[in-house]
């Protein structure tokens, strides 16, 4: 049982590092070099909205740094990520995919979101997160 718990925390740490590198890195780059980032993270909206997106991504990266110190305490960040990505995939991407209107340059976003959701679901110790003890 102790091995399983240790492996669970290793997965959490892997997902936190993933968020630091990907979400934090992309967010920081969007804020610092927005024009160059539009080739990597395509965006057709205005620059203010794009900078909000960068700020949110950077926030995920910052909280992930804190998650490395206290993995269980910061699992709500990963839960939030699972939910928003799943909602986007179901409510936004899927209808566009079904109608053939999904822009092909956003296909990596679908892959990244699916990998992140799978990784987070594997990493999050749901029994511990939702136990009565963890809320006290």
C-alpha positions in Angstrom: 0.0 0.0 0.0 2.9 2.4 0.8 4.4 1.7 -2.7 1.1 2.6 -4.3 0.9 5.9 -2.3 4.5 6.7 -3.2 3.8 6.0 -6.9 0.7 8.2 -6.7 2.7 11.1 -5.3 5.3 10.6 -8.0 2.6 10.9 -10.7 1.4 14.1 -9.0 4.9 15.5 -9.1 5.2 14.6 -12.8 2.0 16.4 -13.6 3.1 19.4 -11.6 6.4 19.5 -13.5 4.4 19.1 -16.8 2.3 22.1 -15.8 5.3 24.2 -14.9 7.0 23.5 -18.2 4.0 23.5 -20.6 1.4 25.8 -19.0 3.8 28.0 -17.2 6.2 28.2 -20.1 3.5 28.9 -22.7 1.9 31.5 -20.4 5.1 33.3 -19.8 6.0 33.3 -23.5 2.5 34.6 -24.4 3.0 37.5 -22.1 6.6 38.3 -23.1 6.6 37.5 -26.9 2.9 37.4 -27.9 3.4 37.9 -31.6 5.9 35.0 -31.9 3.7 32.7 -29.8 0.7 33.1 -32.1 2.4 30.6 -34.5 2.5 28.1 -31.6 -0.7 29.0 -29.8 -2.9 30.4 -32.5 -5.3 33.1 -31.5 -7.6 35.2 -33.5 -8.9 37.5 -30.7 -7.5 40.8 -29.4 -4.3 41.2 -27.6 -5.9 41.8 -24.2 -7.8 38.5 -24.3 -4.6 36.8 -25.5 -2.7 38.2 -22.5 -5.5 37.0 -20.2 -5.0 33.5 -21.6 -1.2 33.8 -21.0 -1.8 35.0 -17.4 -4.1 32.0 -16.7 -1.6 29.5 -18.1 1.2 31.1 -16.1 -0.9 30.9 -13.0 -1.2 27.1 -13.5 2.6 26.9 -13.7 3.0 29.0 -10.6 0.6 26.9 -8.6 2.3 23.7 -9.9 5.5 24.9 -8.3 3.7 25.0 -5.0 2.3 21.6 -5.8 5.8 20.1 -5.8 6.1 21.1 -2.2 2.7 19.9 -1.1 1.3 17.6 -3.8 -2.0 16.6 -2.2 -2.8 20.2 -1.1 -2.7 21.5 -4.7 -4.6 18.8 -6.4 -7.6 21.1 -6.9 -5.5 22.8 -9.6 -5.3 19.5 -11.5 -9.0 18.9 -10.9 -9.8 22.3 -12.3 -7.6 21.5 -15.3 -9.4 18.2 -15.9 -12.8 19.8 -15.8 -12.1 22.9 -18.0 -10.2 20.8 -20.6 -13.0 18.1 -20.7 -15.7 20.9 -21.0 -13.7 22.5 -23.9 -13.2 19.1 -25.7 -16.9 18.2 -25.4 -18.6 21.6 -25.8 -16.3 23.3 -28.2 -13.9 21.0 -30.1 -16.2 18.0 -30.6 -19.0 19.9 -32.4 -16.4 21.5 -34.7 -14.8 18.1 -35.3 -18.2 16.5 -36.1 -19.1 19.3 -38.6 -15.6 19.3 -40.1 -15.0 22.9 -39.1 -12.3 22.3 -36.6 -9.1 24.2 -37.6 -6.3 21.7 -38.2 -3.7 23.9 -36.7 -5.4 23.3 -33.3 -5.2 19.5 -33.5 -2.1 19.6 -31.2 -4.3 21.3 -28.6 -6.7 18.4 -28.6 -3.8 15.9 -28.2 -2.2 18.0 -25.4 -5.6 18.3 -23.6 -6.3 14.6 -23.8 -2.9 13.7 -22.6 -3.2 16.2 -19.7 -6.6 14.8 -18.7 -5.3 11.3 -18.7 -2.2 12.2 -16.8 -4.2 14.2 -14.2 -6.7 11.4 -13.7 -3.9 8.9 -13.1 -2.1 11.3 -10.8 -5.0 12.6 -8.6 -5.5 10.4 -5.5 -9.3 10.8 -5.6 -9.9 8.7 -2.4 -7.6 11.0 -0.5 -8.8 14.2 -2.1 -12.5 13.5 -1.4 -12.0 11.8 2.0 -13.5 13.5 5.0 -10.0 13.7 6.6 -8.6 15.7 3.8 -11.2 18.5 4.2 -10.5 19.0 7.9 
